[in-house]
Amino acid sequence: MKNLAGNPDCDGFIKEELRLANIPIIEAQDSNGHEVNAKVTGKLGQFIFTRYWYYWVVKGRMPLDIAKILYEDPIGKEAVRVAGNCGCPPPEEGAIYYDDDWNRLISDPDNKQQTQCEALKARFPDIMEKIRFVYNAKDIARKVFVECYHIDTQEGLNLFTKMILLRQL
């Protein structure tokens, strides 16, 4: 993908990449401070696609079982990076765990994180109320997702879109 940072013609390139991947184009909410000062972005289902330097950042909840299928594809393994990790680890390493009430589960077997976060709970009760510290999040999670990807190629973007459309996410 072309480096679009600082490119005044970025919207044309973005529209073409989105068109090739069958991603509907929407108006960008706020591009100030982003690497690419775009006026457009993409949205497909619950997924938001934002163009950065030479890659796309995608936010949305990809179920872990589908993230694993993406990772099994050679293109997905190299060009669709879980949580933006350049090491291209398997999706389990970037998974986010939730209980049935949509509380985010944080593994904290020795209670150190919970103790450190008590002060934050007082300052940010709306955010912290949706977090539960547990011994092992994997063991009790009811919902597991990968919530952020960095996609480096048009082929990766096309694959990601295909997976969303096939799975009706």
C-alpha positions as a Markdown table, in Angstrom:
| # | Residue | x | y | z |
|---|---|---|---|---|
| 1 | Met | 0.0 | 0.0 | 0.0 |
| 2 | Lys | 1.1 | 3.5 | -0.7 |
| 3 | Asn | 2.3 | 5.7 | 2.1 |
| 4 | Leu | -0.5 | 8.4 | 2.3 |
| 5 | Ala | 0.9 | 10.4 | 5.3 |
| 6 | Gly | 0.9 | 14.0 | 4.2 |
| 7 | Asn | -0.5 | 13.2 | 0.8 |
| 8 | Pro | -3.1 | 15.9 | -0.1 |
| 9 | Asp | -4.7 | 13.5 | -2.6 |
| 10 | Cys | -5.2 | 10.7 | -0.1 |
| 11 | Asp | -9.0 | 10.6 | -0.4 |
| 12 | Gly | -8.7 | 9.3 | -4.0 |
| 13 | Phe | -6.4 | 6.5 | -3.0 |
| 14 | Ile | -8.5 | 5.6 | 0.0 |
| 15 | Lys | -11.8 | 5.5 | -2.0 |
| 16 | Glu | -10.1 | 3.2 | -4.6 |
| 17 | Glu | -8.8 | 0.8 | -1.9 |
| 18 | Leu | -12.2 | 0.7 | -0.2 |
| 19 | Arg | -13.9 | 0.2 | -3.5 |
| 20 | Leu | -11.6 | -2.8 | -4.4 |
| 21 | Ala | -12.5 | -4.4 | -1.0 |
| 22 | Asn | -16.2 | -3.7 | -1.3 |
| 23 | Ile | -16.2 | -1.5 | 1.8 |
| 24 | Pro | -18.8 | 1.3 | 1.9 |
| 25 | Ile | -17.2 | 4.8 | 2.1 |
| 26 | Ile | -18.3 | 7.2 | 4.8 |
| 27 | Glu | -17.3 | 10.6 | 5.9 |
| 28 | Ala | -14.4 | 10.6 | 8.4 |
| 29 | Gln | -15.3 | 11.8 | 11.9 |
| 30 | Asp | -12.1 | 13.5 | 12.7 |
| 31 | Ser | -8.8 | 13.2 | 10.9 |
| 32 | Asn | -6.9 | 15.8 | 12.9 |
| 33 | Gly | -3.8 | 14.3 | 14.5 |
| 34 | His | -3.9 | 11.2 | 12.3 |
| 35 | Glu | -1.0 | 10.3 | 10.0 |
| 36 | Val | -3.4 | 10.6 | 7.0 |
| 37 | Asn | -5.6 | 13.7 | 6.8 |
| 38 | Ala | -8.5 | 12.0 | 5.1 |
| 39 | Lys | -12.0 | 13.2 | 4.7 |
| 40 | Val | -13.3 | 9.7 | 4.0 |
| 41 | Thr | -13.0 | 6.3 | 5.7 |
| 42 | Gly | -14.9 | 3.0 | 5.5 |
| 43 | Lys | -17.5 | 1.1 | 7.5 |
| 44 | Leu | -18.7 | -2.4 | 6.9 |
| 45 | Gly | -21.1 | -3.8 | 9.5 |
| 46 | Gln | -19.7 | -2.9 | 12.9 |
| 47 | Phe | -16.2 | -2.5 | 11.6 |
| 48 | Ile | -14.6 | 0.9 | 11.1 |
| 49 | Phe | -11.7 | 1.2 | 8.6 |
| 50 | Thr | -9.3 | 4.1 | 9.1 |
| 51 | Arg | -6.3 | 4.7 | 6.8 |
| 52 | Tyr | -3.0 | 5.3 | 8.4 |
| 53 | Trp | 0.5 | 5.7 | 6.9 |
| 54 | Tyr | 0.8 | 2.6 | 4.7 |
| 55 | Tyr | -1.8 | 0.4 | 6.4 |
| 56 | Trp | -5.4 | 0.3 | 7.6 |
| 57 | Val | -6.5 | 0.2 | 11.2 |
| 58 | Val | -9.8 | -1.7 | 11.7 |
| 59 | Lys | -11.8 | -1.5 | 14.9 |
| 60 | Gly | -14.7 | -3.8 | 15.6 |
| 61 | Arg | -15.3 | -7.1 | 17.4 |
| 62 | Met | -14.1 | -10.1 | 15.4 |
| 63 | Pro | -15.1 | -13.3 | 17.1 |
| 64 | Leu | -12.0 | -15.3 | 18.1 |
| 65 | Asp | -13.1 | -18.4 | 16.1 |
| 66 | Ile | -13.3 | -16.3 | 12.9 |
| 67 | Ala | -10.0 | -14.5 | 13.8 |
| 68 | Lys | -8.4 | -17.9 | 13.9 |
| 69 | Ile | -9.7 | -18.7 | 10.4 |
| 70 | Leu | -8.3 | -15.4 | 9.1 |
| 71 | Tyr | -4.9 | -16.3 | 10.7 |
| 72 | Glu | -4.8 | -19.7 | 9.0 |
| 73 | Asp | -4.8 | -18.0 | 5.6 |
| 74 | Pro | -1.3 | -17.2 | 4.4 |
| 75 | Ile | -2.4 | -13.6 | 3.5 |
| 76 | Gly | -4.1 | -13.2 | 6.9 |
| 77 | Lys | -1.1 | -14.5 | 8.8 |
| 78 | Glu | 1.2 | -11.9 | 7.3 |
| 79 | Ala | -0.9 | -8.9 | 6.3 |
| 80 | Val | -3.8 | -8.9 | 8.8 |
| 81 | Arg | -2.0 | -8.1 | 12.1 |
| 82 | Val | -3.8 | -8.7 | 15.4 |
| 83 | Ala | -3.7 | -5.6 | 17.5 |
| 84 | Gly | -1.2 | -4.1 | 15.1 |
| 85 | Asn | 1.5 | -6.4 | 16.4 |
| 86 | Cys | 4.4 | -6.5 | 13.9 |
| 87 | Gly | 5.3 | -10.0 | 15.1 |
| 88 | Cys | 2.1 | -11.3 | 13.6 |
| 89 | Pro | 1.2 | -13.5 | 16.6 |
| 90 | Pro | -1.8 | -15.8 | 16.6 |
| 91 | Pro | -5.1 | -14.1 | 17.5 |
| 92 | Glu | -5.3 | -15.6 | 20.9 |
| 93 | Glu | -2.5 | -13.2 | 21.9 |
| 94 | Gly | -4.6 | -10.1 | 21.2 |
| 95 | Ala | -7.9 | -11.5 | 22.4 |
| 96 | Ile | -10.2 | -9.5 | 24.6 |
| 97 | Tyr | -12.4 | -11.5 | 27.1 |
| 98 | Tyr | -15.9 | -10.6 | 28.3 |
| 99 | Asp | -18.4 | -12.1 | 30.6 |
| 100 | Asp | -22.2 | -12.4 | 29.9 |
| 101 | Asp | -22.8 | -8.8 | 31.1 |
| 102 | Trp | -20.1 | -7.4 | 28.8 |
| 103 | Asn | -17.6 | -6.8 | 31.6 |
| 104 | Arg | -14.1 | -6.9 | 30.3 |
| 105 | Leu | -12.2 | -9.7 | 32.1 |
| 106 | Ile | -8.6 | -9.0 | 33.1 |
| 107 | Ser | -6.5 | -11.9 | 34.3 |
| 108 | Asp | -5.0 | -11.0 | 37.6 |
| 109 | Pro | -4.0 | -14.1 | 39.6 |
| 110 | Asp | -2.2 | -12.2 | 42.3 |
| 111 | Asn | -4.6 | -9.2 | 42.6 |
| 112 | Lys | -1.8 | -6.7 | 41.8 |
| 113 | Gln | -3.7 | -5.1 | 38.9 |
| 114 | Gln | -6.9 | -4.8 | 40.8 |
| 115 | Thr | -5.1 | -3.1 | 43.7 |
| 116 | Gln | -3.4 | -0.6 | 41.4 |
| 117 | Cys | -6.7 | 0.2 | 39.7 |
| 118 | Glu | -8.7 | 1.0 | 42.9 |
| 119 | Ala | -7.7 | 4.7 | 42.6 |
| 120 | Leu | -8.8 | 4.8 | 39.0 |
| 121 | Lys | -12.2 | 3.4 | 39.9 |
| 122 | Ala | -12.8 | 6.4 | 42.1 |
| 123 | Arg | -11.8 | 8.8 | 39.3 |
| 124 | Phe | -13.4 | 7.0 | 36.3 |
| 125 | Pro | -16.3 | 4.9 | 37.6 |
| 126 | Asp | -18.1 | 4.7 | 34.2 |
| 127 | Ile | -15.1 | 3.1 | 32.6 |
| 128 | Met | -13.9 | 0.9 | 35.4 |
| 129 | Glu | -17.3 | -0.5 | 36.3 |
| 130 | Lys | -17.1 | -2.6 | 33.1 |
| 131 | Ile | -13.9 | -4.3 | 34.1 |
| 132 | Arg | -13.6 | -7.4 | 36.3 |
| 133 | Phe | -10.3 | -8.7 | 37.6 |
| 134 | Val | -10.3 | -12.5 | 37.7 |
| 135 | Tyr | -7.8 | -15.3 | 38.3 |
| 136 | Asn | -7.8 | -16.4 | 34.6 |
| 137 | Ala | -10.0 | -14.6 | 32.0 |
| 138 | Lys | -9.7 | -17.4 | 29.5 |
| 139 | Asp | -11.3 | -19.9 | 31.8 |
| 140 | Ile | -14.5 | -18.0 | 32.5 |
| 141 | Ala | -15.0 | -15.8 | 29.4 |
| 142 | Arg | -18.3 | -16.1 | 27.6 |
| 143 | Lys | -17.4 | -13.9 | 24.7 |
| 144 | Val | -13.9 | -13.5 | 23.1 |
| 145 | Phe | -12.9 | -11.1 | 20.3 |
| 146 | Val | -10.0 | -9.5 | 18.5 |
| 147 | Glu | -11.0 | -5.8 | 18.5 |
| 148 | Cys | -8.2 | -4.2 | 16.5 |
| 149 | Tyr | -6.3 | -5.1 | 13.4 |
| 150 | His | -3.7 | -3.4 | 11.2 |
| 151 | Ile | -3.9 | -4.5 | 7.6 |
| 152 | Asp | -0.9 | -4.0 | 5.3 |
| 153 | Thr | -2.0 | -5.0 | 1.8 |
| 154 | Gln | -4.9 | -4.7 | -0.5 |
| 155 | Glu | -5.1 | -8.5 | -0.5 |
| 156 | Gly | -5.3 | -8.5 | 3.3 |
| 157 | Leu | -8.1 | -5.8 | 3.2 |
| 158 | Asn | -10.0 | -7.9 | 0.6 |
| 159 | Leu | -9.6 | -11.1 | 2.7 |
| 160 | Phe | -10.8 | -9.3 | 5.9 |
| 161 | Thr | -13.9 | -7.9 | 4.0 |
| 162 | Lys | -14.6 | -11.3 | 2.5 |
| 163 | Met | -14.6 | -12.8 | 6.0 |
| 164 | Ile | -17.0 | -10.2 | 7.3 |
| 165 | Leu | -19.4 | -10.7 | 4.4 |
| 166 | Leu | -19.3 | -14.5 | 4.5 |
| 167 | Arg | -19.9 | -14.6 | 8.3 |
| 168 | Gln | -22.4 | -11.7 | 8.2 |
| 169 | Leu | -20.6 | -9.8 | 11.0 |
